[in-house]
């Protein structure tokens, strides 16, 4: 156990640290596991380092939270990429070129001056746990959660439980192929969803279109710097920019087609959308709903559904903390 301090006179039960590792930033927070609430949150830029070096940096941030909240007894980590069935190894996360097959949770544990539980799983699977217990998929036994962030991830819940597949990597929604001659993602595979819907790719495709001088859009102001982000596209669309609306409509159509493939193969009919890109809301999701209904079998058409995640960007932290009791 952690060394007692004067702060333990008013203990807060069931506290855990949840860590959500993304391609752009690493977010972590102290979570009340009974209420699914984040009571303290912080973040830092994802370092372009090896897994061991990243773990050492993360451990320093975790240790600050442990000193502030001595009742913490566990740390849960959501990592991008495939995780083995034993949840001990993360394997070649595509947005982390300096990582290979890494016992990342053990690295973090080794870097902490405590001997508490450190659990790990794929970040989308962690987010799915959070949405199932506290969010948009509460009490749902069959659904797919898609995370639209720097990369595109996914998790399948079947019969009320995370479906992991034979080797732990099931649910990689971002690597469903929709065009075998399409653009290449960081995984090296062409035409997968992530290569269209990941934050970097969505911005790059939008800038490429804007270089056609015939397109009129307020987003043309981003051409000299090329620092366009998805939130800039949403804001322009909300202001009525026709081109920005078309960008989001096309992205939504691609998302819906991906969902339709899942629905046809697995007969899953509920889809939860989470992550930063998903904050475009109905400007993205309504075209996705239309494409989903249009591209599933007739007997599925009236029952397929897309819901925005309730916990949104908090799902990764809350779900990671839940890993310690899963």
C-alpha positions as CSV (number, residue, x, y, z in Angstrom):
1,X,0.0,0.0,0.0
2,X,1.0,3.6,-0.4
3,X,2.5,5.3,2.6
4,X,-0.2,7.0,4.7
5,X,-0.2,10.8,4.9
6,X,-2.4,13.3,6.7
7,X,-4.7,13.4,3.6
8,X,-5.9,9.9,4.3
9,X,-8.0,11.1,7.2
10,X,-10.8,11.6,4.7
11,X,-10.2,8.8,2.3
12,X,-11.9,8.6,-1.1
13,X,-12.6,5.0,-1.9
14,X,-12.1,3.3,-5.3
15,X,-9.8,5.9,-6.8
16,X,-7.6,4.9,-9.8
17,X,-5.5,6.7,-12.3
18,X,-6.6,6.4,-15.9
19,X,-4.2,7.1,-18.7
20,X,-5.2,7.6,-22.3
21,X,-2.3,7.5,-24.7
22,X,-2.9,9.2,-28.0
23,X,-0.8,10.1,-31.0
24,X,-0.9,13.8,-30.2
25,X,-1.2,13.9,-26.4
26,X,-1.3,11.7,-23.3
27,X,-4.1,12.5,-21.0
28,X,-4.4,11.2,-17.4
29,X,-6.7,11.7,-14.5
30,X,-7.9,10.5,-11.1
31,X,-11.1,8.6,-11.5
32,X,-13.8,7.7,-9.0
33,X,-14.6,4.2,-10.1
34,X,-18.0,4.1,-8.5
35,X,-19.3,7.3,-10.2
36,X,-17.3,7.2,-13.4
37,X,-16.1,10.8,-12.7
38,X,-12.8,12.4,-13.3
39,X,-11.8,14.4,-10.2
40,X,-8.5,15.6,-11.5
41,X,-7.1,15.7,-15.0
42,X,-3.8,16.7,-16.7
43,X,-2.1,16.0,-20.0
44,X,1.2,16.4,-21.9
45,X,2.3,16.2,-25.5
46,X,3.1,12.6,-26.6
47,X,6.8,12.3,-26.9
48,X,8.5,10.9,-30.0
49,X,10.5,8.4,-28.0
50,X,10.9,4.7,-27.3
51,X,8.3,2.9,-25.2
52,X,10.6,2.8,-22.2
53,X,11.3,6.5,-22.4
54,X,7.6,7.3,-22.8
55,X,6.9,5.1,-19.7
56,X,9.4,6.9,-17.6
57,X,8.0,10.3,-18.6
58,X,4.4,9.1,-17.9
59,X,5.5,7.6,-14.5
60,X,6.6,11.0,-13.4
61,X,3.2,12.5,-14.1
62,X,1.4,9.6,-12.5
63,X,3.5,10.0,-9.4
64,X,2.4,13.6,-9.0
65,X,-1.2,12.4,-8.9
66,X,-0.4,9.6,-6.4
67,X,1.1,12.1,-4.0
68,X,-1.9,14.4,-4.4
69,X,-4.4,11.5,-3.9
70,X,-2.8,8.9,-1.6
71,X,-6.0,6.7,-1.8
72,X,-5.1,5.7,-5.3
73,X,-4.4,2.0,-5.5
74,X,-4.2,1.3,-9.2
75,X,-3.2,2.7,-12.6
76,X,-4.9,1.7,-15.9
77,X,-3.4,2.5,-19.3
78,X,-5.2,2.7,-22.6
79,X,-2.6,2.2,-25.5
80,X,-3.1,2.5,-29.2
81,X,-2.4,-0.7,-31.2
82,X,-3.1,-4.4,-30.7
83,X,-2.7,-5.8,-27.2
84,X,-2.2,-9.5,-26.6
85,X,-5.0,-11.6,-24.8
86,X,-3.0,-11.5,-21.5
87,X,-2.9,-7.6,-21.8
88,X,0.8,-7.6,-21.2
89,X,2.1,-6.5,-24.6
90,X,1.2,-3.8,-27.0
91,X,2.3,-4.6,-30.5
92,X,3.6,-2.2,-33.2
93,X,1.2,0.7,-32.6
94,X,1.0,2.4,-36.0
95,X,1.4,6.0,-34.9
96,X,4.4,5.2,-32.7
97,X,7.2,4.3,-35.1
98,X,9.8,3.8,-32.3
99,X,7.7,1.2,-30.5
100,X,7.8,-2.5,-31.4
101,X,6.3,-5.3,-29.1
102,X,6.4,-3.6,-25.7
103,X,5.5,-4.7,-22.2
104,X,4.4,-1.1,-21.6
105,X,2.5,-1.5,-18.4
106,X,5.5,-3.2,-16.8
107,X,7.8,-0.4,-18.0
108,X,5.5,2.1,-16.2
109,X,5.3,-0.1,-13.1
110,X,9.1,-0.4,-13.0
111,X,9.4,3.4,-13.2
112,X,7.0,4.0,-10.2
113,X,8.2,4.1,-6.6
114,X,5.2,1.9,-5.6
115,X,4.0,-1.6,-6.1
116,X,0.4,-1.0,-7.0
117,X,-1.6,-2.7,-9.8
118,X,-0.9,-1.4,-13.3
119,X,-3.3,-2.7,-16.0
120,X,-3.2,-2.1,-19.7
121,X,-5.5,-2.6,-22.8
122,X,-6.1,-1.1,-26.2
123,X,-7.4,2.5,-25.9
124,X,-10.6,1.9,-27.8
125,X,-11.5,-1.2,-25.8
126,X,-11.0,1.0,-22.6
127,X,-13.3,3.7,-24.0
128,X,-15.9,1.0,-24.9
129,X,-15.9,-0.1,-21.2
130,X,-16.5,3.4,-20.1
131,X,-19.4,4.0,-22.5
132,X,-21.0,0.7,-21.6
133,X,-20.9,1.4,-17.9
134,X,-21.5,5.1,-17.7
135,X,-22.2,6.4,-21.2
136,X,-24.1,6.1,-24.5
137,X,-24.0,2.3,-24.6
138,X,-25.2,1.7,-21.0
139,X,-26.8,-1.7,-20.6
140,X,-26.1,-2.5,-24.3
141,X,-24.7,-6.0,-25.0
142,X,-23.8,-5.6,-28.7
143,X,-22.2,-2.6,-30.2
144,X,-19.1,-1.2,-31.9
145,X,-17.3,1.9,-30.6
146,X,-15.2,3.9,-33.1
147,X,-12.7,6.4,-31.8
148,X,-11.9,9.2,-34.3
149,X,-8.8,10.9,-33.2
150,X,-5.2,11.2,-34.4
151,X,-5.8,7.6,-35.5
152,X,-9.0,5.6,-35.9
153,X,-9.6,2.8,-33.4
154,X,-12.4,0.5,-32.5
155,X,-13.8,-2.0,-30.1
156,X,-16.4,-4.7,-30.4
157,X,-18.7,-5.6,-27.5
158,X,-20.5,-8.9,-27.9
159,X,-22.7,-10.6,-25.4
160,X,-21.9,-7.8,-23.0
161,X,-18.1,-8.4,-23.1
162,X,-15.2,-7.0,-25.1
163,X,-14.5,-9.3,-28.0
164,X,-10.8,-9.7,-28.4
165,X,-10.4,-12.3,-31.1
166,X,-7.9,-15.2,-31.1
167,X,-4.9,-13.0,-30.5
168,X,-6.3,-10.0,-28.8
169,X,-6.4,-7.6,-31.7
170,X,-10.1,-7.7,-32.7
171,X,-11.9,-4.4,-33.3
172,X,-9.4,-2.5,-35.3
173,X,-12.1,-0.5,-37.1
174,X,-9.7,2.1,-38.5
175,X,-8.1,-0.6,-40.7
176,X,-11.1,-1.7,-42.5
177,X,-10.2,-1.3,-46.2
178,X,-12.7,0.7,-48.3
179,X,-10.4,1.4,-51.3
180,X,-7.4,-0.9,-52.1
181,X,-5.9,1.8,-54.3
182,X,-6.5,4.6,-51.7
183,X,-4.0,6.7,-49.7
184,X,-1.6,4.9,-47.4
185,X,-1.9,5.1,-43.6
186,X,1.0,4.9,-41.2
187,X,0.4,1.2,-40.9
188,X,1.5,0.9,-44.6
189,X,-1.9,-0.3,-45.7
190,X,-3.7,1.5,-48.5
191,X,-7.3,2.7,-48.5
192,X,-8.2,2.0,-44.9
193,X,-10.6,4.2,-42.9
194,X,-7.8,5.8,-40.8
195,X,-6.2,7.2,-44.0
196,X,-9.4,9.2,-44.6
197,X,-10.7,10.0,-41.1
198,X,-7.7,10.3,-38.8
199,X,-7.1,13.9,-37.8
200,X,-3.9,14.3,-39.8
201,X,-5.3,12.7,-43.0
202,X,-8.6,14.6,-42.9
203,X,-6.7,17.8,-42.7
204,X,-4.2,16.8,-45.4
205,X,-7.0,15.8,-47.8
206,X,-8.8,19.1,-47.2
207,X,-5.7,21.1,-47.9
208,X,-5.1,19.2,-51.1
209,X,-8.5,20.1,-52.3
210,X,-8.1,23.7,-51.3
211,X,-5.0,23.9,-53.6
212,X,-7.4,23.9,-56.5
213,X,-7.9,27.6,-57.0
214,X,-11.5,27.1,-58.1
215,X,-12.7,26.3,-54.5
216,X,-14.1,29.1,-52.5
217,X,-13.8,28.7,-48.8
218,X,-12.8,30.5,-45.7
219,X,-10.4,27.6,-45.1
220,X,-8.1,28.9,-47.8
221,X,-6.5,31.1,-45.2
222,X,-4.8,28.0,-43.8
223,X,-3.0,27.2,-47.1
224,X,0.2,29.2,-46.4
225,X,0.8,27.6,-43.0
226,X,-0.8,24.3,-43.7
227,X,-1.7,24.1,-40.0
228,X,-5.4,23.2,-40.6
229,X,-7.0,21.1,-37.9
230,X,-10.4,19.3,-37.9
231,X,-11.8,21.8,-35.4
232,X,-11.2,24.5,-38.0
233,X,-13.2,22.5,-40.5
234,X,-16.1,22.1,-38.0
235,X,-16.1,25.8,-37.2
236,X,-16.2,26.8,-40.8
237,X,-19.0,24.3,-41.5
238,X,-21.0,25.7,-38.6
239,X,-20.6,29.1,-40.0
240,X,-22.1,27.9,-43.3
241,X,-19.0,27.3,-45.3
242,X,-20.2,25.1,-48.2
243,X,-16.9,23.5,-48.9
244,X,-16.3,22.6,-45.2
245,X,-19.8,21.1,-45.1
246,X,-18.9,19.0,-48.1
247,X,-15.7,17.8,-46.4
248,X,-17.6,16.6,-43.3
249,X,-20.4,15.1,-45.4
250,X,-17.8,13.0,-47.4
251,X,-16.1,12.0,-44.2
252,X,-19.4,10.9,-42.7
253,X,-20.3,8.9,-45.8
254,X,-17.0,7.0,-45.5
255,X,-17.6,6.4,-41.8
256,X,-21.1,5.1,-42.5
257,X,-19.8,2.7,-45.2
258,X,-17.3,1.3,-42.7
259,X,-20.1,0.8,-40.2
260,X,-22.2,-0.9,-42.9
261,X,-19.4,-3.5,-43.5
262,X,-19.3,-4.3,-39.7
263,X,-23.1,-4.5,-39.6
264,X,-23.2,-6.9,-42.6
265,X,-20.4,-9.1,-41.2
266,X,-21.2,-9.3,-37.5
267,X,-24.9,-8.2,-37.4
268,X,-24.0,-5.4,-35.0
269,X,-26.5,-2.6,-35.3
270,X,-25.4,-0.1,-32.7
271,X,-22.4,2.2,-33.4
272,X,-21.0,4.6,-30.8
273,X,-18.7,7.4,-32.2
274,X,-16.1,8.9,-29.9
275,X,-12.9,11.0,-30.1
276,X,-11.9,14.5,-31.2
277,X,-13.1,14.3,-34.9
278,X,-16.5,13.1,-33.6
279,X,-17.1,16.5,-32.0
280,X,-18.4,17.7,-35.4
281,X,-21.6,16.1,-34.2
282,X,-24.5,15.7,-36.7
283,X,-22.6,17.5,-39.5
284,X,-20.5,14.3,-39.6
285,X,-23.0,11.7,-38.1
286,X,-26.1,12.5,-40.2
287,X,-24.2,11.7,-43.5
288,X,-22.9,8.6,-41.7
289,X,-26.4,7.5,-40.8
290,X,-27.6,7.9,-44.3
291,X,-24.7,5.9,-45.7
292,X,-25.1,3.2,-43.1
293,X,-28.8,2.6,-43.9
294,X,-28.1,2.7,-47.6
295,X,-25.4,0.1,-47.5
296,X,-26.7,-2.6,-45.2
297,X,-29.0,-5.5,-46.0
298,X,-32.7,-4.8,-46.2
299,X,-33.6,-6.6,-42.9
300,X,-31.1,-4.5,-41.0
301,X,-32.0,-1.1,-42.4
302,X,-34.6,0.0,-39.8
303,X,-32.6,-1.1,-36.8
304,X,-29.1,0.2,-37.4
305,X,-28.2,3.2,-35.2
306,X,-25.3,5.6,-34.7
307,X,-25.0,7.4,-31.4
308,X,-22.5,10.1,-30.3
309,X,-20.5,8.9,-27.3
310,X,-21.8,10.4,-24.1
311,X,-18.4,10.6,-22.4
312,X,-16.6,11.8,-25.5
313,X,-12.9,12.7,-24.8
314,X,-13.3,11.6,-21.2
315,X,-14.0,8.0,-22.2
316,X,-10.4,7.1,-22.6
317,X,-9.4,8.2,-19.1
318,X,-12.4,6.7,-17.4
319,X,-12.2,3.4,-19.3
320,X,-8.5,3.1,-18.6
321,X,-9.2,3.5,-14.9
322,X,-11.9,0.8,-15.2
323,X,-9.3,-1.7,-16.6
324,X,-8.0,-2.1,-13.1
325,X,-11.2,-3.7,-12.0
326,X,-12.2,-5.4,-15.3
